């Protein structure tokens, strides 16, 4: 059974930093692609960053530079570090794993962690 548990969100002032964690169980993050998404109030959920099985990473074009995705293989945990936070970063951040079976993709989501940035 796949389970993703996010933590690390909170209320921070603009310019601050946060590190979000996603503890995974039921899957091995080192052989799968893991991702972070976010959903701001009234907006669609959007991709923030991905980390692939070989450790390579990619980011949404509009978010490059302030976000860093990483993982700790021993802890089976994926991280998202956000620097120089802006009020526009206020959103619920979700960890994602997408499994493919016979060409059909199935998304698994955590419960999300709220990030609120005050100006």
FENJOWO-V343511 format. One line per field, one symbol per residue. ss: DSSP state (@ for helix, = for strand, . for the rest). A space follows every 10 residues. Layout:
ss->???
//
This chain:
ss->..=====..= ===....=== =====...@@ @..======. .....===== =.....===. @@@...==== ==....==== ==....@@@. ========== =..======. ..======.
//
